[in-house]
Amino acid sequence: MHPTIWLENSKTDDATAACPICESVLPRKEFALIQKEPAIGLLKCKSCKAASVSRNPKPEVLDQYYAQYRYDGGQDNSQVTFQGASRFAQHLMKMLEKNITVGNSLRILDFGGGDGALAIALSKLFKNVEIVITVVDYERVSSDQELPHNVSIRHIRELEKATDLNDIVLASAVMEHMPKPGKVFKDLVDRTKVGGCIYVRTPFIGPQMKLLHCIDKLLGSSLSTKRGFGFPAHMHDMGPAFWIQVGDSLGLPVKTIISQPSIPQLQLSTRFLRALASYAFKLPAYIEVRLGHKIPWWGFSGGWEAVLLKQ
């Protein structure tokens, strides 16, 4: 989990009128408060339906923040904020296997993938296929994991250096960390083959923040700021309304083929009560999705995931 820290104005950039994701200049409405002094709110974009903080932390502040961050890879001891890489891979495989054509070779781009644990776990599920993994992460680029004989991996720090087209692109729990995720997502789409798939997983706690903000107004409390949005690590909240129309919002050749509450980050075997609560809060929205509701009424799932097909 990302701890929330309060920042002074001098450590943030001035707010901009345009949405940092889709660049729409339509007025954005504040519906929750991230911190009080100085005030930083969560603004909802009328165009792309995502929410972003009103002030971004400066680059040097983010560098310092991540230099002190500790990953929690659970039993895998991996450098990603997810417990159980093999559990993630099995879940992802179920979503991809009916939507992607696999030949004799496969290229996987793992953006913000730490040591590549998730991509490596996924590659182990493909048999008799030559797999090339490219991990893009500016920190912790080394890995001591033993690779299958059919898998090769390279680690780079900048997305610009990933020039090949990929069959699968992973962006798990990373887009919310980007000051301008719209541009980054476009770059990821550009690096995906036609017919390839892009997997994304992002926080979706805006509805909780909105509810707590309303309670604060009624009771004069400060639940919304104490609950924590994960700022400054988390700068955006992207749920079902955003991912179901992301191709149209950003003008990209992608089609959303799966959009649902995200797989719980924690394992029942390691943090039973918190993991059980996560499953329970996601269940109503998951049922709604299965019933055909693209944008569920239940908005308290905590996170969202989507698979997009490059057209």
ROFI-999781 format. One line per 4 residues: number of its first residue (from 1); their letters; for each residue x, y, z of C-alpha. Coordinates in Angstrom, 2 decimals. Example, Ala and Ser with C-alpha at 12.3 -4.5 7.8 and 13.67 -1.06 7.14 Angstrom:
<nodes>
1) as) 12.30:-4.50:7.80 | 13.67:-1.06:7.14;
</nodes>
This chain:
<nodes>
1) mhpt) 0.00:0.00:0.00 | 1.16:3.55:-0.64 | 1.24:5.75:2.46 | -0.27:9.21:2.09;
5) iwle) 1.95:12.19:2.93 | 0.95:15.83:3.03 | 2.81:18.26:0.80 | 3.35:21.98:1.06;
9) nskt) 2.51:24.18:-1.95 | 6.23:24.58:-2.67 | 6.43:20.83:-3.31 | 3.62:20.78:-5.85;
13) ddat) 3.07:22.24:-9.30 | 0.39:24.83:-9.97 | -2.92:23.40:-11.05 | -3.80:23.41:-14.75;
17) aacp) -7.24:23.93:-16.23 | -6.93:21.01:-18.67 | -7.43:17.39:-17.64 | -3.96:15.80:-17.32;
21) ices) -5.27:12.60:-18.90 | -7.40:13.57:-21.93 | -6.44:17.27:-22.03 | -10.08:18.38:-22.10;
25) vlpr) -10.58:21.98:-21.04 | -14.12:21.40:-19.81 | -14.51:22.54:-16.18 | -13.65:19.78:-13.72;
29) kefa) -15.67:19.37:-10.54 | -14.10:18.76:-7.14 | -15.86:15.98:-5.23 | -13.37:15.05:-2.54;
33) liqk) -10.53:16.52:-0.53 | -7.12:14.84:-0.44 | -5.52:17.20:2.06 | -6.67:20.38:3.79;
37) epai) -3.67:22.67:4.26 | -2.82:23.45:1.56 | -6.00:22.24:-0.11 | -5.60:19.55:-2.74;
41) gllk) -8.79:18.10:-4.16 | -9.85:15.29:-6.43 | -11.30:16.67:-9.69 | -13.63:14.73:-12.01;
45) cksc) -13.25:15.22:-15.77 | -16.55:15.48:-17.67 | -14.95:14.19:-20.85 | -12.91:11.08:-19.97;
49) kaas) -14.68:10.41:-16.62 | -11.42:9.98:-14.70 | -10.47:11.95:-11.60 | -7.13:13.60:-10.90;
53) vsrn) -5.60:15.57:-8.06 | -5.74:19.35:-8.38 | -1.98:19.74:-7.82 | 0.74:17.30:-8.88;
57) pkpe) 3.84:16.67:-6.76 | 7.02:18.02:-8.31 | 9.32:15.47:-9.99 | 12.01:15.75:-7.34;
61) vldq) 9.42:15.11:-4.62 | 8.33:11.92:-6.37 | 11.94:10.80:-6.77 | 12.48:11.19:-3.03;
65) yyaq) 9.22:9.43:-2.23 | 10.00:6.35:-4.33 | 13.58:6.19:-3.08 | 12.12:5.40:0.35;
69) yryd) 9.32:3.11:-0.84 | 9.33:-0.57:0.08 | 7.73:-3.14:-2.19 | 5.48:-5.89:-0.82;
73) ggqd) 5.67:-8.91:-3.06 | 4.35:-11.36:-0.48 | 5.64:-14.90:-0.75 | 7.26:-14.15:-4.10;
77) nsqv) 9.39:-11.39:-2.55 | 9.04:-9.60:-5.89 | 9.47:-5.92:-6.62 | 5.82:-5.26:-7.45;
81) tfqg) 2.91:-4.14:-5.27 | 1.04:-7.43:-5.62 | 1.12:-10.59:-3.53 | 1.53:-13.77:-5.53;
85) asrf) 2.86:-13.36:-9.07 | 1.70:-16.84:-10.06 | -1.82:-16.02:-8.83 | -1.79:-12.90:-10.95;
89) aqhl) -0.54:-14.82:-14.00 | -3.30:-17.45:-13.78 | -5.91:-14.70:-13.51 | -4.46:-12.78:-16.44;
93) mkml) -4.18:-15.90:-18.60 | -7.91:-16.53:-18.26 | -8.61:-13.06:-19.62 | -6.09:-13.24:-22.47;
97) ekni) -6.33:-16.78:-23.80 | -9.57:-16.19:-25.71 | -8.53:-12.81:-27.03 | -5.02:-13.25:-28.34;
101) tvgn) -3.46:-15.40:-31.05 | -0.19:-17.04:-30.07 | 2.28:-18.16:-32.72 | 5.81:-19.48:-32.34;
105) slri) 6.97:-16.36:-30.52 | 5.55:-13.80:-28.15 | 6.70:-10.38:-27.01 | 5.62:-9.00:-23.61;
109) ldfg) 6.16:-5.41:-22.48 | 5.89:-4.99:-18.71 | 5.64:-1.27:-18.02 | 6.49:-0.30:-14.45;
113) ggdg) 7.10:-3.97:-13.77 | 9.85:-3.73:-11.15 | 11.89:-6.90:-11.56 | 9.43:-8.33:-14.10;
117) alai) 7.91:-10.86:-11.70 | 4.41:-10.62:-13.20 | 5.58:-10.96:-16.81 | 7.88:-13.86:-15.92;
121) alsk) 5.05:-15.68:-14.12 | 2.79:-15.17:-17.15 | 5.47:-16.42:-19.57 | 5.68:-19.71:-17.68;
125) lfkn) 2.12:-20.51:-18.75 | 3.02:-20.49:-22.46 | 4.54:-23.75:-23.64 | 6.71:-24.23:-26.75;
129) veiv) 6.71:-20.49:-27.43 | 9.79:-18.29:-27.63 | 9.09:-15.32:-25.34 | 10.90:-12.01:-25.13;
133) itvv) 10.09:-9.82:-22.13 | 10.94:-6.13:-21.92 | 10.60:-4.59:-18.47 | 10.46:-0.81:-18.24;
137) dyer) 11.13:0.56:-14.78 | 13.43:3.38:-13.70 | 14.11:1.69:-10.37 | 15.06:-1.83:-9.29;
141) vssd) 15.79:-3.14:-12.75 | 17.79:-6.21:-11.70 | 16.32:-9.67:-11.23 | 17.75:-12.88:-9.84;
145) qelp) 14.82:-15.07:-10.90 | 15.54:-18.24:-12.85 | 13.99:-18.04:-16.30 | 12.51:-20.89:-18.33;
149) hnvs) 14.69:-21.94:-21.27 | 12.26:-20.36:-23.77 | 12.21:-16.94:-22.08 | 14.62:-14.02:-22.39;
153) irhi) 14.33:-10.72:-20.57 | 15.82:-7.25:-20.76 | 15.45:-4.34:-18.36 | 15.38:-0.72:-19.50;
157) rele) 14.67:2.51:-17.69 | 12.88:4.51:-20.39 | 9.85:3.58:-22.47 | 11.34:5.40:-25.48;
161) katd) 13.98:2.68:-25.72 | 11.31:-0.02:-26.15 | 10.96:0.21:-29.93 | 9.51:-3.23:-30.75;
165) lndi) 5.85:-4.07:-31.17 | 4.44:-6.39:-28.51 | 1.72:-9.02:-28.31 | 0.97:-8.29:-24.66;
169) vlas) 1.48:-5.05:-22.75 | 1.14:-4.99:-18.97 | 0.54:-1.78:-17.03 | -0.44:-3.08:-13.62;
173) avme) -0.79:-0.47:-10.86 | 1.31:2.10:-12.69 | -0.87:4.55:-14.67 | -2.05:6.27:-11.48;
177) hmpk) 1.57:7.23:-10.75 | 2.11:9.11:-14.02 | 1.65:12.93:-13.97 | 0.24:12.69:-17.52;
181) pgkv) -0.97:9.12:-17.99 | -2.82:9.88:-21.22 | 0.42:10.41:-23.12 | 2.00:7.34:-21.52;
185) fkdl) -0.99:5.19:-22.47 | -0.77:6.40:-26.07 | 2.90:5.38:-26.11 | 1.96:1.92:-24.84;
189) vdrt) -0.70:1.54:-27.54 | 1.91:2.53:-30.15 | 4.08:-0.35:-28.91 | 1.30:-2.93:-29.22;
193) kvgg) 0.76:-5.05:-32.32 | -2.60:-4.92:-34.09 | -4.52:-7.75:-32.49 | -2.40:-7.50:-29.35;
197) ciyv) -3.75:-6.93:-25.83 | -3.07:-4.29:-23.19 | -3.80:-5.08:-19.55 | -4.28:-2.24:-17.06;
201) rtpf) -5.01:-2.21:-13.33 | -5.72:1.06:-11.52 | -7.18:2.30:-8.21 | -10.88:3.12:-8.15;
205) igpq) -11.63:4.69:-4.78 | -13.22:7.94:-5.94 | -16.71:6.85:-4.82 | -15.42:6.08:-1.32;
209) mkll) -13.67:9.44:-1.18 | -16.86:11.18:-2.35 | -18.94:9.44:0.31 | -16.49:10.31:3.06;
213) hcid) -16.34:13.90:1.81 | -20.15:14.16:2.14 | -19.98:12.72:5.66 | -17.30:15.27:6.55;
217) kllg) -19.54:18.10:5.40 | -22.46:16.82:7.48 | -20.53:15.99:10.64 | -17.62:18.40:10.42;
221) ssls) -15.21:15.46:10.51 | -12.07:14.74:8.45 | -12.64:11.15:7.37 | -11.82:11.78:3.71;
225) tkrg) -8.33:13.09:4.37 | -7.62:10.50:7.07 | -8.79:7.66:4.81 | -5.97:8.48:2.40;
229) fgfp) -5.89:8.49:-1.36 | -2.29:7.33:-1.59 | -1.05:10.80:-2.57 | 1.55:11.72:-3.80;
233) ahmh) 2.09:8.27:-5.34 | -1.50:8.14:-6.59 | -2.53:11.11:-8.69 | -5.44:9.66:-10.66;
237) dmgp) -8.52:7.53:-10.11 | -9.62:5.56:-13.18 | -12.64:3.31:-12.89 | -15.19:1.64:-15.20;
241) afwi) -16.55:4.84:-16.75 | -13.02:5.74:-17.85 | -11.79:2.36:-19.12 | -14.96:1.41:-20.99;
245) qvgd) -14.57:4.46:-23.26 | -10.81:5.07:-23.14 | -10.35:4.51:-26.88 | -12.84:7.23:-27.75;
249) slgl) -11.70:9.60:-24.98 | -8.05:9.52:-26.03 | -8.61:8.95:-29.75 | -6.80:5.59:-29.76;
253) pvkt) -7.34:2.44:-31.89 | -8.27:0.20:-28.97 | -11.43:-1.62:-27.96 | -12.20:-2.47:-24.34;
257) iisq) -13.01:-6.18:-24.27 | -12.90:-6.76:-20.52 | -13.67:-4.26:-17.77 | -14.23:-5.45:-14.21;
261) psip) -13.22:-5.03:-10.55 | -9.52:-5.80:-10.23 | -8.10:-8.96:-8.73 | -7.48:-8.38:-5.00;
265) qlql) -3.89:-7.40:-4.33 | -3.63:-9.28:-1.02 | -3.69:-13.05:-0.53 | -6.08:-14.77:1.85;
269) strf) -3.20:-16.94:3.05 | -1.10:-13.98:4.24 | -3.55:-11.23:5.24 | -6.83:-13.02:5.65;
273) lral) -9.11:-10.31:7.06 | -7.97:-7.51:4.73 | -8.04:-9.80:1.71 | -11.52:-11.09:2.65;
277) asya) -12.78:-7.50:2.95 | -11.35:-6.74:-0.49 | -13.17:-9.69:-2.05 | -16.40:-8.72:-0.30;
281) fklp) -16.32:-5.10:-1.49 | -15.57:-6.14:-5.07 | -18.26:-8.81:-5.30 | -21.35:-6.59:-5.91;
285) ayie) -19.68:-4.76:-8.81 | -18.36:-8.04:-10.21 | -21.89:-9.47:-10.23 | -23.22:-6.33:-11.94;
289) vrlg) -20.58:-6.62:-14.65 | -21.51:-10.25:-15.24 | -25.12:-9.14:-15.60 | -24.09:-6.75:-18.37;
293) hkip) -23.77:-3.45:-16.49 | -20.69:-1.82:-17.99 | -20.69:0.91:-15.36 | -21.91:-0.72:-12.13;
297) wwgf) -23.98:1.16:-9.61 | -21.80:-0.27:-6.83 | -18.70:1.90:-6.85 | -16.83:0.63:-3.80;
301) sggw) -14.62:-2.01:-5.39 | -11.37:-0.19:-4.61 | -9.68:-1.05:-7.91 | -10.43:-1.72:-11.56;
305) eavl) -8.84:-3.68:-14.38 | -9.35:-3.81:-18.12 | -8.08:-5.64:-21.18 | -7.96:-3.65:-24.40;
309) lkq) -7.55:-4.97:-27.92 | -5.38:-3.01:-30.36 | -7.26:-2.52:-33.62;
</nodes>
